[in-house]
Amino acid sequence: MADAAPSTFKRFVEIGRVVLLRNGPHEGRIAVISEIIDHNRAIIDGPLTDVPRQPFAYRHLTLTPHVVPNLERGASTDAVREQFEASGVLEKWTNSAWAKKREAIQKRRKLNDFERFVVSVQKKRRRGVVKQALSKVQREANKAKTKAKKAKEAA
C-alpha cells in the first residue's frame, strides 16, 4: 500500500487548540477548545482572557497555530487555566506577528481626524529623510564610479 500524501493542513480542531474568536461579545480574544460537541460546535474556555466557558460554532472561530498540551477532554476551567499558564501560550500569542498586526489595526481604527493627520505628516517627514539619505548614497556611488572610470581611462 502506498504512503498517503502529507496533509496540506497544519491546524486541526482538537482539544487544546487555541482559537481566535471572530464574532460575538468577546470578538478578538483567544480561547482554548476544551471539548468537541459535534461537527459544527465546540466548547471553548478562556480563563485568562475573560472568555466564559461556552459552546461556540466553528464558523465563528479561527484556529491559531498554538496548542495547549496535556489538556484532557472536557477539562474544567481550573484545569484549562493551569495548563494555559504552564504552556505560556498567552505570551506566545501576544508576541506573534499576527497579534501585533491585529493590535496595530485596532490602534489605527481608534484614531481621530487630527491623529490621522499627524500620522500622515510624520510619514511625509520620514519619506523625506529616507529620500535624502538615498540620494546622498547614490551621489557618492556615482562619484566613485566616475573616478574609477577616469582612472581606468588614464591607465
Secondary structure as UniProt FT lines:
FT   TURN            15..16
FT   STRAND          17..21
FT   TURN            25..28
FT   STRAND          30..36
FT   STRAND          41..46
FT   TURN            47..50
FT   STRAND          51..57
FT   HELIX           58..60
FT   STRAND          61..67
FT   TURN            69..70
FT   TURN            73..74
FT   HELIX           77..87
FT   HELIX           89..95
FT   HELIX           97..109
FT   HELIX           113..154
//
